[in-house]
Amino acid sequence: MFNAMVIPMLENVLHGFPSVLIAYGQTGSGKTYSMLGVGGGRHSGMLQHSLRWLLSKSESSSIDLTAVEVYGIHTTKLEFYDLFMTLA
């Protein structure tokens, strides 16, 4: 899936286009595991693989990344969580 779907998206990023990778599904279906992995190493998620790929292909040594987790409790109420926000 990474080679077929994510790499073409990342190639667009290198050409200056914004991209969004979405994991959607039922609770417990593996969305977080697929995106973030477990403990790094050989169990890395799509996010880690994407960052490694971008850094290996980019002329820059830094990347700006935004990650958001959204929970839809009802179709009229969505809650957004900034995954990089540090709690005081």
N, C-alpha and C positions, 0 to 999 in steps of 0.2 A: 504494500500500500504506500509506503514512504516513497519508493522510486516512481511509482505510477501517478501519485496524486500530489505529494508534497513537494518534490523536487521541481516540477514545472511551476508551482506557485512561488517557490524560493527564487527561481530564475527570474520571474517577474519582479520580485523584490529587488534583485540586483540591478534591474533596469529602471528602478525608481517608482514602481507601482506599489501601493499598500496592499496587504493581503490579510485575510482572516482565515484561521483554521478553527473549525467548530466540531466539537464532539457532542453528539445529541443522542439521547437514548434513555431507557428505563433506569431507575435507580438500581445500582448493583450490577450494571451490565459491563463495567470496565472502562468508563470514560476517563476517569482520573488516572487510572493505571496506564491507559493508552497514551494520554497526553504527558503525564509527569513521570511515569515509571515508578520503580521502587528501589531506593538505595543507590541509584547510579550504576555505573559499570555496564554489565551486559543486560541489565534490566532497565535501561534508560528509556524514557518515553519519547514521543514525537518532538516535544519541545527541545530536549537536549540534543537529539539527532539533528534537528533543524539548525540550532545554534552552531553546532560543530561544522555542519555542511556550509553554512553561510560564512563562518570565519575562515574556512579553508579556501573558499572561492573569492572572497572579498579582498579588495586592495586595502581596506581599512581594518584597523585592529579593534574597533569598537562598534557596537550595535545597539540601537535604541529599541527596546522591547516593551510592549504593553500587554499585560495579560489580565483578563477579567473573567470571573466566574459568575454565572447567572443562574439563579434558581427560579423557576416558574411555579409558584404555589397555585395560583389561579391565572387564567388567561388575562385577567385584568390587573394582576399584581405581580410584577417582576422585581426581584431584588438583585442588585449588582454588587459584587465584591471585588475590589482592586486587590489582586493577589500580591502586588509588590508594596502595598501600603504598610508602613511600619506602625505598630500600635504603641502609643505612648504610655 
